[in-house]
Amino acid sequence: MKRKSSAVWHGTGMEGGGALTTPSGVLQNTPYSFAARFKSEDGTAGTNPEELIAAAHAGCFSMALSFGLTKAGFPPNELKTDAILNLENKDGGFSIASIQLDVVGDVPNIDEAKFIELAKDAKENCPVSKALKAIEITMTAKLK
């Protein structure tokens, strides 16, 4: 299985801009730029790679947790996951330092300890977590 996304960039890193496109159409010439990445906290200037990594991680983790809960006999009504990516400027360069996953689950008939156990497993084993194992990934998990 392969997944594809495309980026087109015009101009310098500081003043230029680009667009991201995916075959699904979810991203269709979606703008990104230095301003979108480092100045526009509200996202109105477009998206950025870190936002997309955080979204991918939140989505992957939530799906993995849903599978784990269902397999254990606790199909969830809802899982809401926030992924907070920490981008740091150290030694003159940017790097992704960590991601914090915060999940709240509406899961009937499960106790908090079992929910946390299954959330930890999803955090360790979802494909995006595995791809990001070079950085620190922390998590909070609680029931609604």
Secondary structure by P-SEA (a helix, b strand, c coil): cbbbbbbbbccccccccbbbbccccccccbbbccccccccccccccccaaaaaaaaaaaaaaaaaaaaaaaacccccbbbbbbbbbbbbccccccccbbbbbbbbbcccccaaaaaaaaaaaaaccaaaaaaccbbbbbccccc
